[in-house]
Amino acid sequence: MDVSIDQLRVLTTLQGLKIPEADFESIEIRLSTWLTAMEQIEAELGPQINATEPIPPVFPREEF
């Protein structure tokens, strides 16, 4: 999934993030790569992912 720099600008503005203009190209490459990898994982493991609870159980901390 490719994300454009313009889309990143909109997303970061909506989140109230102040990103230096020089960083957008690097973020665009990394986010696009990550989303593409996630699409491939979803294609291979989709049914297994859908059968799994989205949030792992949280166990209380043990007191020492």
PDBQT receptor file of N, H, CA, C and O in Angstrom, charges set to zero:
ATOM      1  N   MET A   1       0.861  -1.167   0.000  1.00  0.00    +0.000 N 
ATOM      2  CA  MET A   1       0.000   0.000   0.000  1.00  0.00    +0.000 C 
ATOM      3  C   MET A   1       0.906   1.228   0.000  1.00  0.00    +0.000 C 
ATOM      4  O   MET A   1       1.745   1.399   0.884  1.00  0.00    +0.000 OA
ATOM      5  N   ASP A   2       0.725   2.047  -0.973  1.00  0.00    +0.000 N 
ATOM      6  H   ASP A   2       0.043   1.908  -1.691  1.00  0.00    +0.000 HD
ATOM      7  CA  ASP A   2       1.531   3.262  -1.059  1.00  0.00    +0.000 C 
ATOM      8  C   ASP A   2       0.807   4.423  -0.397  1.00  0.00    +0.000 C 
ATOM      9  O   ASP A   2      -0.388   4.636  -0.604  1.00  0.00    +0.000 OA
ATOM     10  N   VAL A   3       1.544   5.151   0.387  1.00  0.00    +0.000 N 
ATOM     11  H   VAL A   3       2.515   4.978   0.555  1.00  0.00    +0.000 HD
ATOM     12  CA  VAL A   3       1.046   6.352   1.043  1.00  0.00    +0.000 C 
ATOM     13  C   VAL A   3       1.812   7.529   0.461  1.00  0.00    +0.000 C 
ATOM     14  O   VAL A   3       3.040   7.504   0.380  1.00  0.00    +0.000 OA
ATOM     15  N   SER A   4       1.087   8.547   0.063  1.00  0.00    +0.000 N 
ATOM     16  H   SER A   4       0.089   8.567   0.129  1.00  0.00    +0.000 HD
ATOM     17  CA  SER A   4       1.766   9.711  -0.513  1.00  0.00    +0.000 C 
ATOM     18  C   SER A   4       2.191  10.679   0.591  1.00  0.00    +0.000 C 
ATOM     19  O   SER A   4       1.683  10.638   1.711  1.00  0.00    +0.000 OA
ATOM     20  N   ILE A   5       3.115  11.526   0.248  1.00  0.00    +0.000 N 
ATOM     21  H   ILE A   5       3.528  11.559  -0.662  1.00  0.00    +0.000 HD
ATOM     22  CA  ILE A   5       3.577  12.540   1.199  1.00  0.00    +0.000 C 
ATOM     23  C   ILE A   5       2.426  13.482   1.547  1.00  0.00    +0.000 C 
ATOM     24  O   ILE A   5       2.319  13.936   2.686  1.00  0.00    +0.000 OA
ATOM     25  N   ASP A   6       1.569  13.776   0.575  1.00  0.00    +0.000 N 
ATOM     26  H   ASP A   6       1.656  13.407  -0.350  1.00  0.00    +0.000 HD
ATOM     27  CA  ASP A   6       0.408  14.632   0.863  1.00  0.00    +0.000 C 
ATOM     28  C   ASP A   6      -0.528  13.966   1.869  1.00  0.00    +0.000 C 
ATOM     29  O   ASP A   6      -1.055  14.633   2.759  1.00  0.00    +0.000 OA
ATOM     30  N   GLN A   7      -0.738  12.668   1.736  1.00  0.00    +0.000 N 
ATOM     31  H   GLN A   7      -0.310  12.126   1.013  1.00  0.00    +0.000 HD
ATOM     32  CA  GLN A   7      -1.566  11.945   2.703  1.00  0.00    +0.000 C 
ATOM     33  C   GLN A   7      -0.932  11.990   4.094  1.00  0.00    +0.000 C 
ATOM     34  O   GLN A   7      -1.628  12.163   5.095  1.00  0.00    +0.000 OA
ATOM     35  N   LEU A   8       0.385  11.835   4.149  1.00  0.00    +0.000 N 
ATOM     36  H   LEU A   8       0.951  11.695   3.336  1.00  0.00    +0.000 HD
ATOM     37  CA  LEU A   8       1.083  11.913   5.429  1.00  0.00    +0.000 C 
ATOM     38  C   LEU A   8       0.929  13.286   6.067  1.00  0.00    +0.000 C 
ATOM     39  O   LEU A   8       0.749  13.392   7.280  1.00  0.00    +0.000 OA
ATOM     40  N   ARG A   9       0.996  14.320   5.266  1.00  0.00    +0.000 N 
ATOM     41  H   ARG A   9       1.142  14.233   4.280  1.00  0.00    +0.000 HD
ATOM     42  CA  ARG A   9       0.814  15.671   5.798  1.00  0.00    +0.000 C 
ATOM     43  C   ARG A   9      -0.568  15.818   6.436  1.00  0.00    +0.000 C 
ATOM     44  O   ARG A   9      -0.705  16.381   7.523  1.00  0.00    +0.000 OA
ATOM     45  N   VAL A  10      -1.579  15.310   5.753  1.00  0.00    +0.000 N 
ATOM     46  H   VAL A  10      -1.468  14.853   4.870  1.00  0.00    +0.000 HD
ATOM     47  CA  VAL A  10      -2.946  15.385   6.285  1.00  0.00    +0.000 C 
ATOM     48  C   VAL A  10      -3.052  14.584   7.578  1.00  0.00    +0.000 C 
ATOM     49  O   VAL A  10      -3.599  15.071   8.567  1.00  0.00    +0.000 OA
ATOM     50  N   LEU A  11      -2.529  13.353   7.576  1.00  0.00    +0.000 N 
ATOM     51  H   LEU A  11      -2.085  12.957   6.773  1.00  0.00    +0.000 HD
ATOM     52  CA  LEU A  11      -2.621  12.503   8.762  1.00  0.00    +0.000 C 
ATOM     53  C   LEU A  11      -1.889  13.104   9.954  1.00  0.00    +0.000 C 
ATOM     54  O   LEU A  11      -2.403  13.091  11.073  1.00  0.00    +0.000 OA
ATOM     55  N   THR A  12      -0.702  13.624   9.721  1.00  0.00    +0.000 N 
ATOM     56  H   THR A  12      -0.284  13.635   8.812  1.00  0.00    +0.000 HD
ATOM     57  CA  THR A  12       0.050  14.200  10.839  1.00  0.00    +0.000 C 
ATOM     58  C   THR A  12      -0.596  15.489  11.340  1.00  0.00    +0.000 C 
ATOM     59  O   THR A  12      -0.550  15.780  12.535  1.00  0.00    +0.000 OA
ATOM     60  N   THR A  13      -1.189  16.253  10.447  1.00  0.00    +0.000 N 
ATOM     61  H   THR A  13      -1.226  16.016   9.476  1.00  0.00    +0.000 HD
ATOM     62  CA  THR A  13      -1.897  17.464  10.858  1.00  0.00    +0.000 C 
ATOM     63  C   THR A  13      -3.116  17.111  11.710  1.00  0.00    +0.000 C 
ATOM     64  O   THR A  13      -3.370  17.748  12.732  1.00  0.00    +0.000 OA
ATOM     65  N   LEU A  14      -3.869  16.091  11.286  1.00  0.00    +0.000 N 
ATOM     66  H   LEU A  14      -3.663  15.573  10.456  1.00  0.00    +0.000 HD
ATOM     67  CA  LEU A  14      -5.037  15.661  12.048  1.00  0.00    +0.000 C 
ATOM     68  C   LEU A  14      -4.662  15.171  13.441  1.00  0.00    +0.000 C 
ATOM     69  O   LEU A  14      -5.439  15.322  14.383  1.00  0.00    +0.000 OA
ATOM     70  N   GLN A  15      -3.478  14.587  13.575  1.00  0.00    +0.000 N 
ATOM     71  H   GLN A  15      -2.846  14.465  12.809  1.00  0.00    +0.000 HD
ATOM     72  CA  GLN A  15      -3.018  14.090  14.866  1.00  0.00    +0.000 C 
ATOM     73  C   GLN A  15      -2.305  15.171  15.688  1.00  0.00    +0.000 C 
ATOM     74  O   GLN A  15      -1.940  14.940  16.840  1.00  0.00    +0.000 OA
ATOM     75  N   GLY A  16      -2.114  16.328  15.099  1.00  0.00    +0.000 N 
ATOM     76  H   GLY A  16      -2.411  16.515  14.162  1.00  0.00    +0.000 HD
ATOM     77  CA  GLY A  16      -1.448  17.412  15.812  1.00  0.00    +0.000 C 
ATOM     78  C   GLY A  16       0.056  17.223  15.913  1.00  0.00    +0.000 C 
ATOM     79  O   GLY A  16       0.701  17.794  16.792  1.00  0.00    +0.000 OA
ATOM     80  N   LEU A  17       0.620  16.413  15.007  1.00  0.00    +0.000 N 
ATOM     81  H   LEU A  17       0.096  15.949  14.293  1.00  0.00    +0.000 HD
ATOM     82  CA  LEU A  17       2.062  16.170  15.025  1.00  0.00    +0.000 C 
ATOM     83  C   LEU A  17       2.773  17.217  14.177  1.00  0.00    +0.000 C 
ATOM     84  O   LEU A  17       2.286  17.608  13.117  1.00  0.00    +0.000 OA
ATOM     85  N   LYS A  18       3.896  17.652  14.643  1.00  0.00    +0.000 N 
ATOM     86  H   LYS A  18       4.291  17.334  15.505  1.00  0.00    +0.000 HD
ATOM     87  CA  LYS A  18       4.701  18.606  13.890  1.00  0.00    +0.000 C 
ATOM     88  C   LYS A  18       5.945  17.868  13.395  1.00  0.00    +0.000 C 
ATOM     89  O   LYS A  18       6.891  17.636  14.149  1.00  0.00    +0.000 OA
ATOM     90  N   ILE A  19       5.921  17.507  12.114  1.00  0.00    +0.000 N 
ATOM     91  H   ILE A  19       5.153  17.695  11.502  1.00  0.00    +0.000 HD
ATOM     92  CA  ILE A  19       6.996  16.739  11.494  1.00  0.00    +0.000 C 
ATOM     93  C   ILE A  19       7.797  17.685  10.590  1.00  0.00    +0.000 C 
ATOM     94  O   ILE A  19       7.211  18.401   9.778  1.00  0.00    +0.000 OA
ATOM     95  N   PRO A  20       9.112  17.694  10.720  1.00  0.00    +0.000 N 
ATOM     96  CA  PRO A  20       9.922  18.514   9.804  1.00  0.00    +0.000 C 
ATOM     97  C   PRO A  20       9.735  18.052   8.359  1.00  0.00    +0.000 C 
ATOM     98  O   PRO A  20       9.675  16.853   8.088  1.00  0.00    +0.000 OA
ATOM     99  N   GLU A  21       9.646  18.989   7.457  1.00  0.00    +0.000 N 
ATOM    100  H   GLU A  21       9.694  19.963   7.677  1.00  0.00    +0.000 HD
ATOM    101  CA  GLU A  21       9.413  18.676   6.043  1.00  0.00    +0.000 C 
ATOM    102  C   GLU A  21      10.449  17.692   5.505  1.00  0.00    +0.000 C 
ATOM    103  O   GLU A  21      10.115  16.847   4.674  1.00  0.00    +0.000 OA
ATOM    104  N   ALA A  22      11.674  17.782   5.952  1.00  0.00    +0.000 N 
ATOM    105  H   ALA A  22      11.946  18.468   6.626  1.00  0.00    +0.000 HD
ATOM    106  CA  ALA A  22      12.738  16.905   5.466  1.00  0.00    +0.000 C 
ATOM    107  C   ALA A  22      12.509  15.444   5.844  1.00  0.00    +0.000 C 
ATOM    108  O   ALA A  22      13.097  14.555   5.227  1.00  0.00    +0.000 OA
ATOM    109  N   ASP A  23      11.670  15.176   6.842  1.00  0.00    +0.000 N 
ATOM    110  H   ASP A  23      11.192  15.898   7.343  1.00  0.00    +0.000 HD
ATOM    111  CA  ASP A  23      11.438  13.803   7.300  1.00  0.00    +0.000 C 
ATOM    112  C   ASP A  23      10.312  13.081   6.563  1.00  0.00    +0.000 C 
ATOM    113  O   ASP A  23      10.185  11.862   6.676  1.00  0.00    +0.000 OA
ATOM    114  N   PHE A  24       9.500  13.812   5.814  1.00  0.00    +0.000 N 
ATOM    115  H   PHE A  24       9.603  14.802   5.722  1.00  0.00    +0.000 HD
ATOM    116  CA  PHE A  24       8.342  13.183   5.186  1.00  0.00    +0.000 C 
ATOM    117  C   PHE A  24       8.701  12.091   4.183  1.00  0.00    +0.000 C 
ATOM    118  O   PHE A  24       8.009  11.076   4.110  1.00  0.00    +0.000 OA
ATOM    119  N   GLU A  25       9.752  12.276   3.420  1.00  0.00    +0.000 N 
ATOM    120  H   GLU A  25      10.314  13.101   3.479  1.00  0.00    +0.000 HD
ATOM    121  CA  GLU A  25      10.124  11.259   2.430  1.00  0.00    +0.000 C 
ATOM    122  C   GLU A  25      10.506   9.947   3.121  1.00  0.00    +0.000 C 
ATOM    123  O   GLU A  25      10.081   8.875   2.689  1.00  0.00    +0.000 OA
ATOM    124  N   SER A  26      11.287  10.022   4.170  1.00  0.00    +0.000 N 
ATOM    125  H   SER A  26      11.632  10.892   4.521  1.00  0.00    +0.000 HD
ATOM    126  CA  SER A  26      11.694   8.828   4.910  1.00  0.00    +0.000 C 
ATOM    127  C   SER A  26      10.480   8.148   5.547  1.00  0.00    +0.000 C 
ATOM    128  O   SER A  26      10.354   6.924   5.505  1.00  0.00    +0.000 OA
ATOM    129  N   ILE A  27       9.597   8.943   6.131  1.00  0.00    +0.000 N 
ATOM    130  H   ILE A  27       9.700   9.937   6.165  1.00  0.00    +0.000 HD
ATOM    131  CA  ILE A  27       8.393   8.379   6.751  1.00  0.00    +0.000 C 
ATOM    132  C   ILE A  27       7.513   7.719   5.702  1.00  0.00    +0.000 C 
ATOM    133  O   ILE A  27       6.957   6.646   5.938  1.00  0.00    +0.000 OA
ATOM    134  N   GLU A  28       7.386   8.350   4.555  1.00  0.00    +0.000 N 
ATOM    135  H   GLU A  28       7.838   9.221   4.363  1.00  0.00    +0.000 HD
ATOM    136  CA  GLU A  28       6.567   7.801   3.464  1.00  0.00    +0.000 C 
ATOM    137  C   GLU A  28       7.093   6.442   3.016  1.00  0.00    +0.000 C 
ATOM    138  O   GLU A  28       6.309   5.514   2.816  1.00  0.00    +0.000 OA
ATOM    139  N   ILE A  29       8.392   6.315   2.859  1.00  0.00    +0.000 N 
ATOM    140  H   ILE A  29       9.028   7.069   3.021  1.00  0.00    +0.000 HD
ATOM    141  CA  ILE A  29       8.999   5.047   2.438  1.00  0.00    +0.000 C 
ATOM    142  C   ILE A  29       8.782   3.974   3.498  1.00  0.00    +0.000 C 
ATOM    143  O   ILE A  29       8.380   2.856   3.174  1.00  0.00    +0.000 OA
ATOM    144  N   ARG A  30       9.041   4.303   4.750  1.00  0.00    +0.000 N 
ATOM    145  H   ARG A  30       9.367   5.211   5.013  1.00  0.00    +0.000 HD
ATOM    146  CA  ARG A  30       8.912   3.328   5.838  1.00  0.00    +0.000 C 
ATOM    147  C   ARG A  30       7.460   2.891   6.046  1.00  0.00    +0.000 C 
ATOM    148  O   ARG A  30       7.183   1.703   6.209  1.00  0.00    +0.000 OA
ATOM    149  N   LEU A  31       6.543   3.847   6.039  1.00  0.00    +0.000 N 
ATOM    150  H   LEU A  31       6.768   4.812   5.906  1.00  0.00    +0.000 HD
ATOM    151  CA  LEU A  31       5.137   3.506   6.257  1.00  0.00    +0.000 C 
ATOM    152  C   LEU A  31       4.585   2.693   5.092  1.00  0.00    +0.000 C 
ATOM    153  O   LEU A  31       3.859   1.723   5.309  1.00  0.00    +0.000 OA
ATOM    154  N   SER A  32       4.912   3.068   3.876  1.00  0.00    +0.000 N 
ATOM    155  H   SER A  32       5.501   3.857   3.699  1.00  0.00    +0.000 HD
ATOM    156  CA  SER A  32       4.457   2.313   2.709  1.00  0.00    +0.000 C 
ATOM    157  C   SER A  32       4.992   0.885   2.737  1.00  0.00    +0.000 C 
ATOM    158  O   SER A  32       4.264  -0.056   2.424  1.00  0.00    +0.000 OA
ATOM    159  N   THR A  33       6.260   0.720   3.110  1.00  0.00    +0.000 N 
ATOM    160  H   THR A  33       6.852   1.485   3.364  1.00  0.00    +0.000 HD
ATOM    161  CA  THR A  33       6.860  -0.611   3.204  1.00  0.00    +0.000 C 
ATOM    162  C   THR A  33       6.174  -1.432   4.284  1.00  0.00    +0.000 C 
ATOM    163  O   THR A  33       5.868  -2.606   4.072  1.00  0.00    +0.000 OA
ATOM    164  N   TRP A  34       5.931  -0.827   5.434  1.00  0.00    +0.000 N 
ATOM    165  H   TRP A  34       6.180   0.126   5.606  1.00  0.00    +0.000 HD
ATOM    166  CA  TRP A  34       5.281  -1.520   6.551  1.00  0.00    +0.000 C 
ATOM    167  C   TRP A  34       3.865  -1.940   6.169  1.00  0.00    +0.000 C 
ATOM    168  O   TRP A  34       3.467  -3.074   6.436  1.00  0.00    +0.000 OA
ATOM    169  N   LEU A  35       3.098  -1.043   5.546  1.00  0.00    +0.000 N 
ATOM    170  H   LEU A  35       3.422  -0.122   5.329  1.00  0.00    +0.000 HD
ATOM    171  CA  LEU A  35       1.724  -1.372   5.161  1.00  0.00    +0.000 C 
ATOM    172  C   LEU A  35       1.688  -2.459   4.083  1.00  0.00    +0.000 C 
ATOM    173  O   LEU A  35       0.793  -3.304   4.088  1.00  0.00    +0.000 OA
ATOM    174  N   THR A  36       2.651  -2.445   3.162  1.00  0.00    +0.000 N 
ATOM    175  H   THR A  36       3.378  -1.759   3.157  1.00  0.00    +0.000 HD
ATOM    176  CA  THR A  36       2.734  -3.486   2.136  1.00  0.00    +0.000 C 
ATOM    177  C   THR A  36       3.012  -4.844   2.779  1.00  0.00    +0.000 C 
ATOM    178  O   THR A  36       2.406  -5.849   2.407  1.00  0.00    +0.000 OA
ATOM    179  N   ALA A  37       3.929  -4.866   3.742  1.00  0.00    +0.000 N 
ATOM    180  H   ALA A  37       4.422  -4.049   4.043  1.00  0.00    +0.000 HD
ATOM    181  CA  ALA A  37       4.226  -6.117   4.452  1.00  0.00    +0.000 C 
ATOM    182  C   ALA A  37       2.997  -6.612   5.206  1.00  0.00    +0.000 C 
ATOM    183  O   ALA A  37       2.722  -7.812   5.225  1.00  0.00    +0.000 OA
ATOM    184  N   MET A  38       2.258  -5.695   5.827  1.00  0.00    +0.000 N 
ATOM    185  H   MET A  38       2.481  -4.720   5.811  1.00  0.00    +0.000 HD
ATOM    186  CA  MET A  38       1.047  -6.084   6.549  1.00  0.00    +0.000 C 
ATOM    187  C   MET A  38      -0.016  -6.644   5.603  1.00  0.00    +0.000 C 
ATOM    188  O   MET A  38      -0.748  -7.563   5.972  1.00  0.00    +0.000 OA
ATOM    189  N   GLU A  39      -0.107  -6.102   4.398  1.00  0.00    +0.000 N 
ATOM    190  H   GLU A  39       0.487  -5.356   4.099  1.00  0.00    +0.000 HD
ATOM    191  CA  GLU A  39      -1.037  -6.638   3.398  1.00  0.00    +0.000 C 
ATOM    192  C   GLU A  39      -0.651  -8.069   3.026  1.00  0.00    +0.000 C 
ATOM    193  O   GLU A  39      -1.522  -8.927   2.879  1.00  0.00    +0.000 OA
ATOM    194  N   GLN A  40       0.641  -8.331   2.874  1.00  0.00    +0.000 N 
ATOM    195  H   GLN A  40       1.349  -7.635   2.993  1.00  0.00    +0.000 HD
ATOM    196  CA  GLN A  40       1.105  -9.676   2.525  1.00  0.00    +0.000 C 
ATOM    197  C   GLN A  40       0.814 -10.654   3.652  1.00  0.00    +0.000 C 
ATOM    198  O   GLN A  40       0.393 -11.783   3.400  1.00  0.00    +0.000 OA
ATOM    199  N   ILE A  41       1.034 -10.236   4.883  1.00  0.00    +0.000 N 
ATOM    200  H   ILE A  41       1.376  -9.319   5.087  1.00  0.00    +0.000 HD
ATOM    201  CA  ILE A  41       0.735 -11.096   6.034  1.00  0.00    +0.000 C 
ATOM    202  C   ILE A  41      -0.756 -11.378   6.089  1.00  0.00    +0.000 C 
ATOM    203  O   ILE A  41      -1.162 -12.518   6.316  1.00  0.00    +0.000 OA
ATOM    204  N   GLU A  42      -1.571 -10.360   5.886  1.00  0.00    +0.000 N 
ATOM    205  H   GLU A  42      -1.241  -9.434   5.703  1.00  0.00    +0.000 HD
ATOM    206  CA  GLU A  42      -3.033 -10.529   5.896  1.00  0.00    +0.000 C 
ATOM    207  C   GLU A  42      -3.468 -11.495   4.796  1.00  0.00    +0.000 C 
ATOM    208  O   GLU A  42      -4.358 -12.318   5.013  1.00  0.00    +0.000 OA
ATOM    209  N   ALA A  43      -2.850 -11.403   3.621  1.00  0.00    +0.000 N 
ATOM    210  H   ALA A  43      -2.127 -10.735   3.444  1.00  0.00    +0.000 HD
ATOM    211  CA  ALA A  43      -3.207 -12.302   2.517  1.00  0.00    +0.000 C 
ATOM    212  C   ALA A  43      -2.875 -13.754   2.850  1.00  0.00    +0.000 C 
ATOM    213  O   ALA A  43      -3.627 -14.661   2.491  1.00  0.00    +0.000 OA
ATOM    214  N   GLU A  44      -1.763 -13.977   3.529  1.00  0.00    +0.000 N 
ATOM    215  H   GLU A  44      -1.152 -13.241   3.821  1.00  0.00    +0.000 HD
ATOM    216  CA  GLU A  44      -1.338 -15.342   3.856  1.00  0.00    +0.000 C 
ATOM    217  C   GLU A  44      -2.044 -15.900   5.089  1.00  0.00    +0.000 C 
ATOM    218  O   GLU A  44      -2.382 -17.083   5.135  1.00  0.00    +0.000 OA
ATOM    219  N   LEU A  45      -2.264 -15.053   6.077  1.00  0.00    +0.000 N 
ATOM    220  H   LEU A  45      -1.990 -14.092   6.039  1.00  0.00    +0.000 HD
ATOM    221  CA  LEU A  45      -2.784 -15.529   7.360  1.00  0.00    +0.000 C 
ATOM    222  C   LEU A  45      -4.150 -14.960   7.714  1.00  0.00    +0.000 C 
ATOM    223  O   LEU A  45      -4.581 -15.067   8.862  1.00  0.00    +0.000 OA
ATOM    224  N   GLY A  46      -4.832 -14.364   6.760  1.00  0.00    +0.000 N 
ATOM    225  H   GLY A  46      -4.482 -14.277   5.827  1.00  0.00    +0.000 HD
ATOM    226  CA  GLY A  46      -6.098 -13.698   7.022  1.00  0.00    +0.000 C 
ATOM    227  C   GLY A  46      -7.069 -14.478   7.888  1.00  0.00    +0.000 C 
ATOM    228  O   GLY A  46      -7.515 -13.961   8.911  1.00  0.00    +0.000 OA
ATOM    229  N   PRO A  47      -7.417 -15.723   7.510  1.00  0.00    +0.000 N 
ATOM    230  CA  PRO A  47      -8.371 -16.483   8.319  1.00  0.00    +0.000 C 
ATOM    231  C   PRO A  47      -7.860 -16.741   9.746  1.00  0.00    +0.000 C 
ATOM    232  O   PRO A  47      -8.637 -16.708  10.701  1.00  0.00    +0.000 OA
ATOM    233  N   GLN A  48      -6.576 -16.994   9.883  1.00  0.00    +0.000 N 
ATOM    234  H   GLN A  48      -5.945 -17.021   9.108  1.00  0.00    +0.000 HD
ATOM    235  CA  GLN A  48      -6.014 -17.227  11.218  1.00  0.00    +0.000 C 
ATOM    236  C   GLN A  48      -6.017 -15.948  12.049  1.00  0.00    +0.000 C 
ATOM    237  O   GLN A  48      -6.290 -15.977  13.249  1.00  0.00    +0.000 OA
ATOM    238  N   ILE A  49      -5.715 -14.836  11.404  1.00  0.00    +0.000 N 
ATOM    239  H   ILE A  49      -5.493 -14.812  10.429  1.00  0.00    +0.000 HD
ATOM    240  CA  ILE A  49      -5.715 -13.561  12.107  1.00  0.00    +0.000 C 
ATOM    241  C   ILE A  49      -7.132 -13.218  12.559  1.00  0.00    +0.000 C 
ATOM    242  O   ILE A  49      -7.330 -12.731  13.672  1.00  0.00    +0.000 OA
ATOM    243  N   ASN A  50      -8.113 -13.471  11.699  1.00  0.00    +0.000 N 
ATOM    244  H   ASN A  50      -7.951 -13.867  10.795  1.00  0.00    +0.000 HD
ATOM    245  CA  ASN A  50      -9.494 -13.149  12.041  1.00  0.00    +0.000 C 
ATOM    246  C   ASN A  50     -10.038 -14.027  13.160  1.00  0.00    +0.000 C 
ATOM    247  O   ASN A  50     -10.989 -13.638  13.838  1.00  0.00    +0.000 OA
ATOM    248  N   ALA A  51      -9.455 -15.200  13.366  1.00  0.00    +0.000 N 
ATOM    249  H   ALA A  51      -8.682 -15.516  12.815  1.00  0.00    +0.000 HD
ATOM    250  CA  ALA A  51      -9.913 -16.113  14.410  1.00  0.00    +0.000 C 
ATOM    251  C   ALA A  51      -9.240 -15.844  15.752  1.00  0.00    +0.000 C 
ATOM    252  O   ALA A  51      -9.555 -16.500  16.745  1.00  0.00    +0.000 OA
ATOM    253  N   THR A  52      -8.323 -14.894  15.789  1.00  0.00    +0.000 N 
ATOM    254  H   THR A  52      -8.067 -14.362  14.982  1.00  0.00    +0.000 HD
ATOM    255  CA  THR A  52      -7.557 -14.592  16.999  1.00  0.00    +0.000 C 
ATOM    256  C   THR A  52      -8.084 -13.319  17.641  1.00  0.00    +0.000 C 
ATOM    257  O   THR A  52      -8.455 -12.369  16.952  1.00  0.00    +0.000 OA
ATOM    258  N   GLU A  53      -8.112 -13.312  18.966  1.00  0.00    +0.000 N 
ATOM    259  H   GLU A  53      -7.811 -14.084  19.526  1.00  0.00    +0.000 HD
ATOM    260  CA  GLU A  53      -8.526 -12.108  19.681  1.00  0.00    +0.000 C 
ATOM    261  C   GLU A  53      -7.548 -10.977  19.361  1.00  0.00    +0.000 C 
ATOM    262  O   GLU A  53      -6.339 -11.206  19.362  1.00  0.00    +0.000 OA
ATOM    263  N   PRO A  54      -8.035  -9.766  19.088  1.00  0.00    +0.000 N 
ATOM    264  CA  PRO A  54      -7.147  -8.675  18.703  1.00  0.00    +0.000 C 
ATOM    265  C   PRO A  54      -6.308  -8.112  19.845  1.00  0.00    +0.000 C 
ATOM    266  O   PRO A  54      -5.270  -7.494  19.605  1.00  0.00    +0.000 OA
ATOM    267  N   ILE A  55      -6.745  -8.317  21.076  1.00  0.00    +0.000 N 
ATOM    268  H   ILE A  55      -7.588  -8.819  21.271  1.00  0.00    +0.000 HD
ATOM    269  CA  ILE A  55      -6.012  -7.778  22.214  1.00  0.00    +0.000 C 
ATOM    270  C   ILE A  55      -5.566  -8.936  23.094  1.00  0.00    +0.000 C 
ATOM    271  O   ILE A  55      -6.395  -9.726  23.547  1.00  0.00    +0.000 OA
ATOM    272  N   PRO A  56      -4.266  -9.045  23.340  1.00  0.00    +0.000 N 
ATOM    273  CA  PRO A  56      -3.807 -10.143  24.195  1.00  0.00    +0.000 C 
ATOM    274  C   PRO A  56      -4.297  -9.946  25.629  1.00  0.00    +0.000 C 
ATOM    275  O   PRO A  56      -4.545  -8.819  26.056  1.00  0.00    +0.000 OA
ATOM    276  N   PRO A  57      -4.433 -11.037  26.362  1.00  0.00    +0.000 N 
ATOM    277  CA  PRO A  57      -4.861 -10.895  27.756  1.00  0.00    +0.000 C 
ATOM    278  C   PRO A  57      -3.818 -10.135  28.567  1.00  0.00    +0.000 C 
ATOM    279  O   PRO A  57      -2.619 -10.233  28.307  1.00  0.00    +0.000 OA
ATOM    280  N   VAL A  58      -4.280  -9.396  29.526  1.00  0.00    +0.000 N 
ATOM    281  H   VAL A  58      -5.254  -9.317  29.737  1.00  0.00    +0.000 HD
ATOM    282  CA  VAL A  58      -3.389  -8.636  30.398  1.00  0.00    +0.000 C 
ATOM    283  C   VAL A  58      -3.438  -9.270  31.778  1.00  0.00    +0.000 C 
ATOM    284  O   VAL A  58      -4.505  -9.421  32.372  1.00  0.00    +0.000 OA
ATOM    285  N   PHE A  59      -2.281  -9.632  32.272  1.00  0.00    +0.000 N 
ATOM    286  H   PHE A  59      -1.414  -9.509  31.789  1.00  0.00    +0.000 HD
ATOM    287  CA  PHE A  59      -2.200 -10.258  33.580  1.00  0.00    +0.000 C 
ATOM    288  C   PHE A  59      -1.768  -9.237  34.624  1.00  0.00    +0.000 C 
ATOM    289  O   PHE A  59      -0.941  -8.372  34.336  1.00  0.00    +0.000 OA
ATOM    290  N   PRO A  60      -2.310  -9.326  35.818  1.00  0.00    +0.000 N 
ATOM    291  CA  PRO A  60      -1.888  -8.369  36.849  1.00  0.00    +0.000 C 
ATOM    292  C   PRO A  60      -0.411  -8.524  37.177  1.00  0.00    +0.000 C 
ATOM    293  O   PRO A  60       0.151  -9.615  37.078  1.00  0.00    +0.000 OA
ATOM    294  N   ARG A  61       0.199  -7.432  37.562  1.00  0.00    +0.000 N 
ATOM    295  H   ARG A  61      -0.257  -6.546  37.642  1.00  0.00    +0.000 HD
ATOM    296  CA  ARG A  61       1.616  -7.481  37.939  1.00  0.00    +0.000 C 
ATOM    297  C   ARG A  61       1.770  -8.192  39.266  1.00  0.00    +0.000 C 
ATOM    298  O   ARG A  61       0.941  -8.060  40.167  1.00  0.00    +0.000 OA
ATOM    299  N   GLU A  62       2.824  -8.931  39.365  1.00  0.00    +0.000 N 
ATOM    300  H   GLU A  62       3.497  -9.039  38.633  1.00  0.00    +0.000 HD
ATOM    301  CA  GLU A  62       3.119  -9.591  40.623  1.00  0.00    +0.000 C 
ATOM    302  C   GLU A  62       3.849  -8.634  41.537  1.00  0.00    +0.000 C 
ATOM    303  O   GLU A  62       4.752  -7.917  41.106  1.00  0.00    +0.000 OA
ATOM    304  N   GLU A  63       3.460  -8.622  42.789  1.00  0.00    +0.000 N 
ATOM    305  H   GLU A  63       2.726  -9.205  43.138  1.00  0.00    +0.000 HD
ATOM    306  CA  GLU A  63       4.136  -7.780  43.764  1.00  0.00    +0.000 C 
ATOM    307  C   GLU A  63       5.341  -8.549  44.310  1.00  0.00    +0.000 C 
ATOM    308  O   GLU A  63       5.237  -9.738  44.613  1.00  0.00    +0.000 OA
ATOM    309  N   PHE A  64       6.462  -7.881  44.431  1.00  0.00    +0.000 N 
ATOM    310  H   PHE A  64       6.547  -6.915  44.185  1.00  0.00    +0.000 HD
ATOM    311  CA  PHE A  64       7.664  -8.513  44.946  1.00  0.00    +0.000 C 
ATOM    312  C   PHE A  64       7.917  -8.109  46.359  1.00  0.00    +0.000 C 
ATOM    313  O   PHE A  64       8.896  -8.549  46.962  1.00  0.00    +0.000 OA
TER     314      PHE A  64
